[in-house]
Amino acid sequence: MNPFVFACITPHGSEILEELSQQNPDLMSVTRGSMEQLGRYMEEARPETIIVLTPHGVRIDGQFCVADCERMYGEVEDNGGKVTMERAVDRELAKAIVQEAKQMRLPIGAVNFATASGPYSCLPMDWGVLVPLWFMPNVPVVVITPTRTVGFAEHVKLGEAVARAVAASGKRVGLIASCDWSHAHDEHGPYGFDPAAAQLDAEVVELLKLNQIERMAEFEPEFIEAAKPDGIWQALVLAGGIEQADRDVEFLSYEVPTYFGLMCAAYHRK
């Protein structure tokens, strides 16, 4: 059974936020509209906590990372604009996820900073968290950073551990897999051009529409390295957290306004 009141795959490009897109407000407008729709879906689901899977949080070599601090604070700047965000952390659920994952013998660590509790117990909120949360209800969060130094099968198992912890908590919990896709669409971009980028993104779009995201684990490492996505790992955690038969997927949009691909998909409870 799907334990999440709502789940989604979102991108996290800074210019999705209108506040950071002053030079070209229309650049990511298709995605912005989809994100607003995902925010409405999440609001309607009335979550008490939102779990965010991000590729850009605190990284622990060889381990999944769960933020176990009192609060998180982030800033994102672009095109002369700046946005900030602070969210409380649902430490009870964060600890439960870590415990569940350890019982499944997964490599995982809980991370805090400065003090065990209180106002100084604060970790940075990366743009992979802040951008999607900008469109979501203001509720406590749990932030999880996958690791690319363990296999895809472990990412799926982590999703299973997250789902078990959520189900046991009895809370209304939303889930966001924060995923940008191939970063090699533009020869003038920071990662250059590779035809694998368009190919991988096209295959991911098809897998999302077919509700077969588990099959991303079949991508060859050389293919992934050439295309340079950062979404596969979070998507596989979502796949493990919601069984295929319990996913009611709605594909909202795909666009490549700069050098990386942006996709939005909603997963409703059946």
Secondary structure, 3 states (H helix, E strand, C coil): CCCCCEEEEECCCHHHCHHHCCCCCCCCHHHHHHHHHHHHHHHHHCCCEEEEECCCCCCECCEEEEECCCEEEEEEEECCEEEEEEEEECHHHHHHHHHHHHHCCCCEEEECCCCCCCCCCEEECCHHHHHHHCCCCCCCEEEEECCCCCCHHHHHHHHHHHHHHHHHHCCCEEEEEECECCCCECCCCCCCECCHHHHHHHHHHHHHHHCCHHHHHHCCHHHHHHHCCCCHHHHHHHHHHCCHHHEEEEEEEEECCCCCCEEEEEEEEC
